[in-house]
Amino acid sequence: MGLIAYVKSLFILQLLAGFVFVVSGLIINFIQLCTCVLWPLNRQLYRKINTRLSYSLWSQLVMLLEWWSGTECTLFTDQATVDKFGKEHAIIILNHNYEIDFLCGWTMCERYGVLGSSKVLAKYDLLKVPLIGWTWYFLEIVFCKRKWEEDRDTVFKGLNQLKDYPEFMWFLLYCEGTRFTPKKHKISMEVAESKGLPKLKHHLLPRTKGFTTTLSCLKGTVSAVYDVTLNFRDKQVPTLLGIVNGKKYKADMNIKRYSVEEIPDDEKECAAWLHKLYQWKDELQEQYEKEGCFHGPTIKPPRRLWTLLNFLFWATLLLTPLLNFACGVVVSGSPLLIVGFLIFCFIASIAVRRLISVSEVNKTGSTYGNMEGKKEN
C-alpha cells in the first residue's frame, strides 16, 4: 500500500470528512428552513437559493468520488449530445446495479452545471433520513410510497409544480424501481413471463408508471430523455465504503439522447417504448459483459475545482474550532472532558457509518416482489 493510499484509509481522516459533511449538512438544512418564508413571496428566488445550498452539500460527495478516490468517468456518446448537456431540461434513465451509480450520475450533473437542480422520484422512507431526505424536501423532490393509489395525487402535484423550474434540471429515474440483485431478478422475470414480455438478463422489468407519468406531466418542459447505461471496467463492484477508503474505479457510461417528440404520447405505447428501450439496454449490457467496453466515440469531461474548493471551505470553517477544542480538552487533563469527547467521536463515527449504509446493496430494505409491488407494473 502506497503512502497516499494509506493516508486515505486512516479512520480519523474519514471521520473528520464525515463530521464536515454532517455538520455542514445540518447548517444547510437550517438555512433551507429559513428560506421557506420566501416561498409565498418569491418562489423562483427560493428555488435558486436552495439549488445552490443543495449543490454545496451534494458536491462534497462528488468531491469524494472525483478528488479523494480519483474515480474516472468515461462517456460513450457523440459530441452533439454532449453539447446539449446542462442546456435543456431532461429525464435521465439509469440502470440501478451499483451502490455508487447515483454518485456517477451526480458527477456528470456537476460537470455540466445541474447538480444543485437535479431531481429524482425518491422512496418516501428517504424523507426520514437526516441530511439526504431533508435537503431533498426543500429541493421539491417528489417522494412516493410506490403504491399508485396512494401516490397518484402526490406525484401529479409534485411533477406539475416543477414545470416552471428556473434552473435547467435533470430528472433521474430508476425505472427498475429498486437495485438489481439475483433474487429480485428471478422474481422480476417471473412477472415478465406471466405478462408475455421478453425476459431481460441484466435488468429488472421496468416499472412503466413512473416514467409515463413523469413524461406526461413534464412534457413541454422536458425536451429530451437521456438513456444511460453504467458499467465498471475489469468487473469491478464499487461501494461507497470503497470510495471513502480512497479506492479508484473506472466507470463507463453509454449515453443516448431521445427527443421527447420521438416518444409516443399514448400511455400504453409509451410503456411499450420503455420496454423496448430496456431490451436494447440489455443487449448493450450483454455486449459489455463479453467485450469489457462500449462502442463508439468517447469523451472524458474534466473534473472541476468547485467541488474541492467547496469542501475545503466547509472543512476550514468547521474543523478549525473542532481541533482547537480537542487540543483544549487534551491540555486540560480533565478525565470527564476527555471521556465526553471520546463518546462524541464514537457517536459521530456511528452516524457516518449509518449514512454510508443507506447506499449498501444488502441494506436497501426493498420489498420488491410482494403482491403490491407486482401490481405497480
C-alpha positions in Angstrom: 0.0 0.0 0.0 1.4 3.4 -1.0 1.7 6.3 1.4 -1.2 8.2 -0.2 -3.4 5.1 -0.2 -2.5 4.5 3.5 -3.4 8.1 4.5 -6.8 7.9 2.7 -7.5 4.7 4.6 -7.0 6.3 8.0 -10.2 6.3 10.0 -9.5 9.6 11.7 -9.5 11.4 8.3 -12.6 9.6 7.2 -14.3 10.6 10.5 -13.3 14.3 10.1 -14.6 14.3 6.5 -17.8 12.7 7.8 -18.0 15.4 10.5 -17.7 18.1 7.9 -20.4 16.6 5.8 -22.9 16.0 8.6 -22.4 19.4 10.4 -22.4 21.4 7.1 -25.5 19.5 6.1 -27.3 20.4 9.3 -26.3 24.1 8.8 -27.5 24.0 5.2 -30.8 22.3 6.3 -31.3 25.1 8.8 -30.7 27.8 6.2 -33.1 26.0 3.9 -35.7 26.0 6.6 -35.3 29.8 6.9 -35.8 30.2 3.2 -39.3 28.8 3.4 -40.5 32.4 4.2 -39.6 33.2 0.6 -41.9 30.5 -0.9 -45.1 32.6 -0.9 -43.3 35.8 -1.8 -40.9 34.8 -4.5 -40.9 31.1 -5.4 -38.2 31.4 -8.1 -35.8 33.1 -5.7 -36.5 30.4 -3.1 -35.6 27.8 -5.7 -32.4 29.5 -6.9 -31.1 29.7 -3.3 -32.0 26.1 -2.5 -30.4 24.9 -5.7 -27.1 26.4 -4.6 -27.4 25.2 -1.0 -28.1 21.7 -2.2 -25.0 21.9 -4.5 -22.9 22.9 -1.5 -23.9 19.6 0.2 -24.0 17.1 -2.7 -20.8 18.4 -4.2 -19.0 17.1 -1.1 -20.0 13.6 -2.1 -18.9 14.2 -5.7 -15.6 15.5 -4.3 -15.1 12.1 -2.6 -15.6 10.4 -6.0 -13.5 12.7 -8.1 -10.7 14.0 -5.9 -10.5 11.6 -3.0 -10.9 8.3 -4.8 -9.9 9.6 -8.2 -12.6 7.6 -9.9 -12.7 8.2 -13.7 -15.9 8.5 -15.7 -15.8 8.0 -19.5 -18.8 8.9 -21.6 -19.6 6.9 -24.7 -21.7 9.3 -26.8 -21.4 11.8 -29.6 -20.3 15.4 -29.3 -23.7 16.7 -30.5 -25.4 15.0 -27.4 -22.8 16.4 -25.0 -23.3 19.9 -26.4 -26.8 19.8 -25.1 -25.9 18.7 -21.5 -26.8 21.4 -19.0 -28.7 23.4 -21.6 -32.1 21.7 -21.5 -34.5 20.0 -19.1 -34.1 16.3 -19.4 -35.2 12.9 -17.9 -32.3 10.6 -17.2 -32.9 6.8 -17.2 -30.1 5.0 -15.4 -29.6 1.3 -14.6 -29.6 0.5 -10.9 -26.9 -2.1 -10.3 -24.3 -0.5 -8.1 -24.1 1.3 -4.7 -22.4 4.3 -6.3 -24.5 4.6 -9.5 -26.1 7.8 -8.1 -22.7 9.3 -7.5 -21.6 8.6 -11.0 -24.8 10.3 -12.2 -24.1 13.2 -9.8 -20.6 13.7 -11.1 -22.0 14.2 -14.6 -24.6 16.6 -13.2 -21.8 18.6 -11.5 -19.6 18.8 -14.6 -22.4 20.2 -16.7 -23.8 22.5 -14.0 -27.1 20.8 -13.0 -26.1 19.1 -9.7 -28.0 21.5 -7.4 -31.1 21.3 -9.5 -31.1 17.5 -10.2 -34.3 15.8 -9.3 -35.5 12.2 -8.6 -38.5 10.1 -7.8 -37.5 9.0 -4.3 -38.7 6.5 -1.8 -40.9 8.0 0.9 -38.7 6.4 3.5 -35.7 8.6 2.5 -37.6 11.6 3.7 -36.9 10.5 7.2 -33.1 10.2 6.6 -31.3 13.3 8.0 -29.4 15.5 5.5 -30.4 13.5 2.4 -34.1 13.4 2.8 -34.3 16.8 4.4 -32.3 18.5 1.7 -34.4 16.8 -1.0 -37.6 18.0 0.7 -36.5 21.7 0.4 -35.5 20.9 -3.2 -39.0 19.8 -4.1 -38.1 16.2 -4.7 -41.1 14.0 -5.4 -41.4 11.3 -2.7 -43.6 8.3 -3.2 -44.6 5.1 -1.3 -44.7 3.0 -4.6 -48.4 2.3 -4.2 -50.0 4.1 -7.0 -53.4 4.5 -5.3 -51.7 6.5 -2.5 -49.1 8.2 -4.7 -51.2 9.4 -7.6 -52.2 12.9 -6.2 -48.8 13.5 -4.6 -46.8 12.6 -7.8 -49.0 14.6 -10.1 -48.9 17.6 -7.8 -45.1 17.4 -7.3 -44.3 17.0 -11.0 -46.7 19.7 -12.2 -45.1 22.1 -9.7 -41.8 21.7 -11.4 -43.0 22.9 -14.8 -41.8 26.4 -14.3 -38.5 25.5 -12.6 -36.0 28.3 -13.3 -32.8 26.2 -13.5 -32.1 23.5 -16.1 -32.8 20.2 -14.3 -32.0 16.6 -14.9 -34.8 14.3 -13.5 -33.3 10.9 -12.7 -35.5 7.8 -12.9 -34.5 4.3 -11.9 -37.2 2.7 -13.9 -36.5 -0.8 -12.4 -37.7 0.6 -9.1 -35.0 -1.0 -7.0 -31.4 -2.1 -7.2 -30.6 -5.2 -9.1 -30.0 -8.4 -7.2 -30.2 -12.1 -8.4 -33.3 -12.7 -6.1 -35.1 -9.6 -7.4 -34.2 -10.5 -11.0 -35.7 -14.0 -10.6 -39.0 -12.5 -9.3 -39.0 -9.9 -12.0 -38.6 -12.4 -14.8 -41.4 -14.5 -13.4 -43.6 -11.3 -13.7 -42.3 -10.8 -17.3 -43.2 -14.4 -18.2 -46.7 -14.0 -16.7 -47.2 -10.8 -18.8 -45.8 -12.2 -22.0 -42.9 -9.8 -22.0 -39.4 -10.6 -23.3 -37.1 -11.6 -20.4 -34.1 -9.5 -19.5 -30.7 -10.9 -18.4 -29.1 -7.9 -16.8 -32.0 -5.7 -15.8 -35.3 -5.9 -13.8 -38.5 -5.4 -15.7 -39.0 -1.6 -15.8 -41.9 -0.2 -13.9 -43.6 2.0 -16.6 -46.0 4.0 -14.5 -43.3 6.3 -13.0 -41.8 7.0 -16.5 -45.1 7.6 -18.3 -46.4 9.8 -15.6 -43.2 11.9 -15.3 -43.0 12.3 -19.1 -46.7 13.3 -19.5 -46.5 15.8 -16.6 -43.3 17.4 -17.7 -43.9 17.4 -21.5 -43.5 20.9 -22.7 -40.8 21.5 -20.0 -38.5 18.5 -20.6 -37.2 18.3 -24.2 -35.2 15.0 -24.1 -34.7 11.7 -22.4 -31.1 10.5 -21.9 -30.7 6.8 -21.6 -27.6 6.0 -19.5 -26.1 2.5 -19.1 -23.4 2.4 -16.4 -20.7 -0.2 -16.1 -17.3 -0.5 -14.4 -14.2 -1.9 -16.0 -12.5 -5.1 -15.1 -15.7 -6.4 -13.5 -15.2 -4.0 -10.5 -18.0 -3.9 -7.9 -17.7 -0.5 -6.4 -19.1 0.5 -3.0 -19.4 3.8 -1.2 -17.2 2.5 1.6 -14.6 1.8 -1.1 -14.8 5.4 -2.2 -14.4 6.6 1.4 -11.3 4.4 1.6 -9.9 6.1 -1.5 -10.3 3.2 -3.9 -10.2 4.2 -7.5 -12.7 2.9 -10.0 -13.2 3.3 -13.7 -16.7 3.9 -14.8 -18.0 3.7 -18.4 -21.3 5.4 -19.2 -23.1 4.8 -22.5 -25.5 7.7 -23.2 -28.1 8.0 -25.9 -30.4 11.0 -26.4 -34.0 10.7 -27.4 -36.1 13.8 -28.3 -39.4 13.9 -26.5 -41.1 14.1 -29.9 -39.8 10.5 -30.6 -41.7 9.0 -27.7 -45.4 8.2 -28.1 -47.9 10.3 -26.1 -50.3 7.4 -25.5 -49.6 5.8 -22.1 -49.7 2.2 -23.4 -47.5 3.0 -26.4 -45.1 5.0 -24.2 -44.9 1.9 -21.8 -44.1 -0.3 -24.8 -41.4 2.1 -25.9 -39.8 1.9 -22.5 -39.9 -2.0 -22.6 -38.2 -1.9 -26.0 -35.6 0.5 -24.6 -34.8 -1.9 -21.8 -34.4 -4.8 -24.3 -31.9 -2.7 -26.1 -30.1 -1.8 -22.8 -30.0 -5.5 -22.0 -28.3 -6.2 -25.3 -25.8 -3.4 -24.7 -25.1 -4.8 -21.3 -24.5 -8.2 -22.7 -22.0 -6.8 -25.2 -20.2 -5.0 -22.4 -20.0 -8.3 -20.4 -18.4 -10.0 -23.3 -16.1 -7.3 -24.6 -15.4 -5.2 -21.5 -16.3 -1.9 -23.1 -18.9 0.0 -25.1 -18.5 1.0 -28.7 -18.5 4.5 -30.2 -16.7 7.8 -29.6 -15.5 8.6 -26.1 -15.5 11.8 -24.1 -13.8 12.4 -20.8 -15.2 15.6 -19.3 -12.7 17.2 -16.9 -13.5 17.4 -13.2 -13.9 20.9 -11.9 -12.3 22.6 -8.9 -15.6 23.8 -7.4 -16.3 20.6 -5.5 -12.8 20.6 -3.9 -13.0 24.3 -3.1 -16.4 23.9 -1.6 -15.3 21.1 0.7 -12.1 23.0 1.7 -14.3 25.9 2.7 -16.5 23.8 5.0 -13.5 21.9 6.3 -11.7 25.1 7.3 -14.9 26.6 8.8 -15.8 23.5 10.9 -12.5 21.7 11.6 -10.6 24.7 13.0 -12.8 25.2 16.0 -13.2 21.4 16.5 -9.4 20.8 16.5 -8.9 23.8 18.8 -11.5 22.3 21.2 -9.8 18.9 21.0 -6.5 20.4 21.9 -8.0 22.3 24.8 -9.6 19.0 26.1 -6.3 17.2 26.0 -4.4 20.1 27.6 -7.0 20.4 30.4 -6.2 16.9 31.6 -9.8 16.6 32.8 -10.9 12.9 32.6 -14.5 14.0 32.3 -13.9 16.2 29.3 -11.7 13.6 27.6 -14.3 10.8 28.1 -17.0 13.1 26.9 -15.1 14.0 23.8 -14.3 10.3 23.1 -18.0 9.5 23.4 -18.8 12.3 20.9 -16.3 10.8 18.5 -17.8 7.4 18.9 -21.4 8.6 18.3 -20.1 10.6 15.2 -18.5 7.5 13.8 -21.7 5.5 14.1 -23.7 8.4 12.4 -21.3 8.4 9.5 -21.4 4.7 9.1 -25.2 4.7 9.2 -25.3 7.3 6.4 -22.9 5.1 4.3 -25.2 2.1 4.9 -28.1 3.8 3.2 -26.5 3.0 -0.2 -25.4 -0.6 0.6 -27.0 -3.2 -1.6 -27.7 -5.7 1.2 -29.5 -3.0 3.3 -31.8 -1.4 0.8 -34.8 -2.7 2.6 -36.7 -3.3 -0.6 -40.0 -5.3 -0.6 -39.6 -5.9 -4.3 -41.6 -8.9 -5.4 -44.5 -8.7 -2.9 -48.1 -8.7 -4.3 -48.4 -4.9 -4.0 -45.1 -4.5 -5.8 -46.3 -6.6 -8.7 -49.5 -4.6 -9.0 -47.4 -1.4 -9.6 -46.3 -2.5 -13.1 
